Amino acid sequence: MPTRRASKRRRTVQKEEAEDRKVQQVEEEKEAEVNGSSKEKSPVVVFAHGAGAPSTSDWMIRWKDMLTKELNAAEVLAFDYPYMSGGKRRAPPKAEKLVDFHSNVVKEVAAKYPGHPLILAGKSMGSRVSCMVAVNGIGASAIICLGYPLKGANGATRDELLLQIDVPVMFVQGSKDGLCPLKKLEAVRKKMKCVNELYVIDGGDHSFKIGKKHLQLIESTQEEAEKLAVHAIATFVSNHVKEG
């Protein structure tokens, strides 16, 4: 049979363990409260695809995951325009014809997350339509343009839309993107009335793909180059988007 001293020692240990559990529980509750509060103030992102690939493409999924993590987003919603529905690839209509559908998606997300900063993001054509939606007064806090197609099919610089925007805009462009010559974008940015920044992915094409030789030259990887770009986006959002 256990001695009286052993029983007392066991009760002491049990009491200490109970107190430790209580302290741990309090700390976990505080941490959950902090994380929850942070999540409540975090942005929600509506992410539009480009003309040739749906929201389920590897590129879109990878960037959606990176944006979600780096922005600590409440949600990054990637969606398909109607011409991409059903997994069929059809020729995209003019960007203007996608604005109403895009706006309705944004309104649904905004209603789901009242008070959260609303960010419109898009790849190529999706970024252009995002700008159109923002100009229509959707109440966006910022726009993230990934591979903005500044040059039209006829070679003309499409700058009229960008000059109308009055919310912060972040451009991420590949240095070898034929659809957005950086010198032309720089000239347009100087004329824009809103806060805007540019992050250039060295050696990247329209989808930011960097050739193997160039990666060796800059002693980097595709993953590292894209992570740096997403970090720049997060810094931009932190500096220019107010918490909800």
Phi, psi and omega per residue, in radians:
M1 nan 2.495 3.137
P2 -1.189 2.467 3.124
T3 -1.282 2.890 3.129
R4 -1.091 -0.648 -3.137
R5 -1.142 -0.727 3.127
A6 -1.123 -0.713 3.126
S7 -1.108 -0.717 3.140
K8 -1.141 -0.690 3.139
R9 -1.142 -0.694 3.129
R10 -1.135 -0.710 3.128
R11 -1.136 -0.633 3.120
T12 -1.129 -0.777 3.127
V13 -1.094 -0.762 3.133
Q14 -1.089 -0.680 3.122
K15 -1.142 -0.742 3.134
E16 -1.142 -0.703 3.122
E17 -1.110 -0.704 3.119
A18 -1.110 -0.727 3.113
E19 -1.145 -0.680 3.108
D20 -1.112 -0.716 3.119
R21 -1.116 -0.676 3.140
K22 -1.137 -0.769 3.110
V23 -1.078 -0.769 3.141
Q24 -1.093 -0.708 3.141
Q25 -1.107 -0.745 3.121
V26 -1.090 -0.752 -3.140
E27 -1.124 -0.713 3.122
E28 -1.130 -0.680 3.123
E29 -1.144 -0.701 3.109
K30 -1.127 -0.743 3.138
E31 -1.113 -0.727 3.121
A32 -1.119 -0.655 3.133
E33 -1.147 -0.743 3.127
V34 -1.130 -0.805 -3.137
N35 -1.123 -0.694 3.129
G36 -1.138 -0.730 3.116
S37 -1.102 -0.715 3.126
S38 -1.103 -0.710 -3.120
K39 -1.163 -0.616 3.135
E40 -1.116 -0.539 -3.103
K41 -1.627 -0.104 -3.045
S42 -1.307 2.721 -3.091
P43 -1.312 2.801 2.976
V44 -2.040 2.379 -3.024
V45 -2.079 2.284 3.011
V46 -1.819 2.064 -2.918
F47 -2.004 1.987 -3.083
A48 -1.771 2.441 -3.107
H49 -1.417 2.995 3.103
G50 -1.467 -3.044 -3.024
A51 -1.227 -0.525 -2.970
G52 -1.868 -0.054 -3.090
A53 -2.507 2.470 -3.083
P54 -1.386 -3.115 -3.130
S55 -1.175 -0.295 -3.113
T56 -1.622 0.114 3.108
S57 -1.191 2.739 -3.139
D58 -1.016 -0.689 -3.122
W59 -1.083 -0.855 -3.113
M60 -1.121 -0.727 -3.139
I61 -1.119 -0.741 -3.139
R62 -1.107 -0.801 -3.121
W63 -1.252 -0.580 3.065
K64 -1.071 -0.791 -3.139
D65 -1.114 -0.735 -3.128
M66 -1.154 -0.736 3.134
L67 -1.146 -0.718 3.135
T68 -1.023 -0.812 -3.087
K69 -1.236 -0.862 -3.022
E70 -1.242 -0.570 3.134
L71 -1.577 -0.085 -3.029
N72 0.887 0.800 -3.001
A73 -1.262 2.511 3.019
A74 -1.112 -0.644 3.047
E75 -2.884 2.505 2.926
V76 -2.029 1.879 -3.079
L77 -1.696 1.965 3.029
A78 -1.721 2.372 -3.067
F79 -2.380 2.903 3.101
D80 -1.886 2.400 2.974
Y81 -1.213 2.712 -3.069
P82 -0.942 -0.617 -3.094
Y83 -1.201 -0.238 3.099
M84 -1.728 -0.069 -3.051
S85 -1.141 2.634 3.107
G86 1.363 0.179 3.090
G87 1.344 0.100 -3.138
K88 -1.622 2.460 3.108
R89 -1.726 1.946 3.102
R90 -2.007 2.878 3.074
A91 -1.172 2.322 -3.121
P92 -1.234 2.536 3.047
P93 -1.323 -3.141 3.040
K94 -1.095 2.531 -3.069
A95 -0.957 -0.635 -3.110
E96 -1.041 -0.531 -3.099
K97 -1.352 -0.113 3.142
L98 -1.734 -0.117 -3.022
V99 -1.102 -0.800 -3.089
D100 -1.083 -0.794 3.136
F101 -1.096 -0.800 3.139
H102 -1.053 -0.763 -3.137
S103 -1.067 -0.696 3.135
N104 -1.136 -0.667 3.085
V105 -1.096 -0.772 -3.132
V106 -1.102 -0.741 -3.131
K107 -1.096 -0.687 3.115
E108 -1.124 -0.730 3.129
V109 -1.174 -0.741 3.140
A110 -1.091 -0.644 3.123
A111 -1.214 -0.539 3.136
K112 -1.302 -0.508 -3.101
Y113 -2.191 1.152 -3.133
P114 -1.100 2.396 3.105
G115 1.535 -0.206 3.114
H116 -1.452 2.518 3.010
P117 -1.037 2.337 -3.098
L118 -1.852 2.070 -3.123
I119 -2.007 2.284 3.072
L120 -1.751 2.151 3.133
A121 -2.174 2.629 3.131
G122 -2.799 2.669 3.062
K123 -1.747 2.141 3.059
S124 0.903 -1.974 3.139
M125 -0.972 -0.646 3.132
G126 -1.099 -0.553 3.105
S127 -1.272 -0.612 3.123
R128 -1.182 -0.759 3.103
V129 -1.150 -0.633 3.088
S130 -1.021 -0.717 3.113
C131 -1.142 -0.681 3.097
M132 -1.092 -0.733 3.132
V133 -1.116 -0.739 -3.135
A134 -1.115 -0.714 -3.138
V135 -1.123 -0.491 3.134
N136 -1.336 0.049 3.037
G137 1.478 0.692 -3.116
I138 -1.333 -0.254 -3.140
G139 1.548 0.540 3.134
A140 -1.280 2.604 3.091
S141 -1.558 -0.444 -3.136
A142 -2.959 2.891 3.093
I143 -2.248 2.392 3.065
I144 -2.018 1.997 -3.107
C145 -1.814 1.979 -3.132
L146 -1.807 1.805 -3.095
G147 1.250 0.980 -3.104
Y148 -1.150 2.277 -3.119
P149 -1.479 1.385 -3.060
L150 -1.202 -0.584 -3.095
K151 -1.619 2.209 -3.141
G152 -1.374 3.099 -3.106
A153 -1.076 -0.531 -3.139
N154 -1.538 0.062 3.108
G155 1.579 -0.106 -3.118
A156 -1.315 2.637 3.092
T157 -1.415 2.088 -3.115
R158 -1.618 1.514 -3.065
D159 -1.908 -0.163 -3.065
E160 -1.004 -0.767 -3.111
L161 -1.103 -0.809 -3.098
L162 -1.089 -0.546 -3.110
L163 -1.305 -0.192 -3.140
Q164 -1.625 -0.268 -3.016
I165 -1.245 2.406 3.137
D166 -2.159 0.304 3.036
V167 -2.080 2.746 -3.110
P168 -0.992 2.428 -3.123
V169 -2.233 2.317 3.070
M170 -1.994 2.131 3.081
F171 -1.778 2.316 2.965
V172 -2.104 2.050 -3.044
Q173 -2.300 2.542 2.997
G174 -1.380 2.483 -3.106
S175 -1.175 -0.317 -3.139
K176 -1.939 0.458 -3.132
D177 -1.402 1.927 -3.118
G178 -1.192 -0.354 -3.133
L179 -1.503 -0.067 -3.141
C180 -2.608 1.370 3.067
P181 -1.001 2.218 -3.011
L182 -1.112 -0.582 3.114
K183 -1.131 -0.682 3.116
K184 -1.205 -0.696 3.120
L185 -1.122 -0.701 3.138
E186 -1.068 -0.702 3.126
A187 -1.149 -0.690 3.123
V188 -1.189 -0.735 -3.122
R189 -1.031 -0.625 3.133
K190 -1.155 -0.446 -3.126
K191 -1.605 -0.244 -3.108
M192 -1.192 2.502 -3.103
K193 -1.540 -0.207 -3.114
C194 -1.714 2.853 2.995
V195 -1.095 2.296 3.120
N196 -2.596 2.586 3.115
E197 -2.375 2.781 -3.137
L198 -2.276 2.297 2.998
Y199 -2.075 2.197 -3.099
V200 -1.823 2.220 3.043
I201 -1.569 1.876 -3.047
D202 -1.056 2.107 3.117
G203 1.494 -0.049 -3.081
G204 -1.367 2.549 3.064
D205 -1.599 -2.772 -3.079
H206 -1.098 -0.481 3.089
S207 -1.848 0.287 3.078
F208 1.275 0.151 3.121
K209 -1.196 2.266 -3.116
I210 -1.918 2.339 -3.140
G211 -1.151 2.681 -3.089
K212 -1.059 -0.738 -3.122
K213 -1.113 -0.676 -3.130
H214 -1.218 -0.653 3.092
L215 -1.074 -0.687 3.090
Q216 -1.156 -0.649 -3.120
L217 -1.143 -0.726 -3.108
I218 -1.617 0.043 3.099
E219 0.921 0.951 -3.135
S220 -2.482 -3.085 3.074
T221 -2.243 2.870 3.100
Q222 -1.042 -0.755 -3.129
E223 -1.082 -0.787 -3.135
E224 -1.116 -0.719 -3.133
A225 -1.093 -0.726 -3.131
E226 -1.261 -0.633 3.108
K227 -1.106 -0.679 3.101
L228 -1.115 -0.671 3.117
A229 -1.129 -0.771 -3.139
V230 -1.160 -0.626 3.084
H231 -1.110 -0.676 3.095
A232 -1.114 -0.660 3.084
I233 -1.087 -0.798 -3.125
A234 -1.081 -0.688 3.102
T235 -1.124 -0.731 3.110
F236 -1.068 -0.809 3.139
V237 -1.097 -0.746 3.132
S238 -1.072 -0.625 -3.085
N239 -1.440 -0.483 -2.963
H240 -2.143 -0.102 3.140
V241 -1.964 2.148 3.134
K242 -1.340 2.521 3.107
E243 -1.222 2.634 3.133
G244 -1.334 nan nan
